[in-house]
Amino acid sequence: MSLYINGEFSKDFCLAKLSNLDFSKEGTELIIKAINVLNRANARVKIVSQDYFDSLVKNSEGEGTAVMAYNADLNSIYLTESSLTNFTNEQILASFLHEVAHNLSIKALV
């Protein structure tokens, strides 16, 4: 599952997913802005299985505690559906912005 449908960013799909998280209007708008930055960077946000996510963070500082993970080679941010329910809104937002920063830092260096 991706926040992209037929290669295009789906704001409506994203808003539908975010609506269950009880973010403030400002928080939701901040997430949409961050996603738009990722869209410009050609990055993808992907919801993956817990097993796949665990393999991504294995032997990393985030093993067992990560909310999201960034893969620079594939220019993608990964999370699980359970991450959206097991972490607080603040943790999800902070993690998302953290992963966005990875993407922007790498783009700036390259």
C-alpha positions, 0 to 999 in steps of 0.5 A: 500500500502506498500514498501514491495511486498510479504514480501520483500522490493521493491527498484524499487517500492520505487524509483518509488514513490520517483522519483516524489518528485524531491529529489537529487540523494544523498537525494534519496540514503539516503532514501534508506539507511534508508529504508534498516535499517528499513528492517533489523529492520523488520519495515514497511512503510505503505501508509494509508488513511488520516482518518486512519492517523488522528486517529493515531496522534489524541491527540498527539503533531503532530496532524494536523502537522505530516508528518508521524507517528510511531507505536511501537506496530506494528513496522510500520511507517505510512504516507498518499499519500497526505503527499508526495505532501503537504510537502516539500522534506526536511520535508519529509526526516526529518520526515522519519529520525525522525521515523527511529530514533524512531524505532532504539531507541526502538530496542536499549532499548529492 
